[in-house]
Amino acid sequence: MNTKILKKFGQQVKNLRKENGFSQEEFAEKLNIHRTYMSFIERGERNPSLLMIFKISRALKIKLPDLFSFDK
């Protein structure tokens, strides 16, 4: 697994979360996950499922491709 992609994705999620004014704890609660799991995603230490990625995009009110705009 290319951990570089996971780290870039996690940083993108973190940046977007902060832009939307959510603390990590608030955002995890909104996604119905534990804060530590959110932390793992943001640090690139977990490979979130497609369903989790979809939930993240909905919670941030953005389109799925916007979560992957880090690769442009």
C-alpha positions, 0 to 999 in steps of 0.5 A, a space after each residue: 500500500 502506498 502510504 504516501 497517498 493515505 497521508 495526502 488524503 488524510 491531510 486533505 481531510 484535515 484541511 477541509 475539516 478545519 476550513 469548515 470549523 469542525 474540531 476533530 472530536 466534533 467531526 468524528 461525532 458527526 461521522 459516528 466514529 471514534 475520535 481516535 479513528 478520525 485521527 488515524 485517517 488524518 495521519 494516514 495510518 488507516 485506509 478508510 472504506 469507500 463508505 467512510 469516504 462518502 460519509 466524509 464528503 457528505 459531512 463536509 458538503 463537498 463532491 467526492 473528487 474534491 477529497 482527492 484534489 491533493 493530487 493535482 
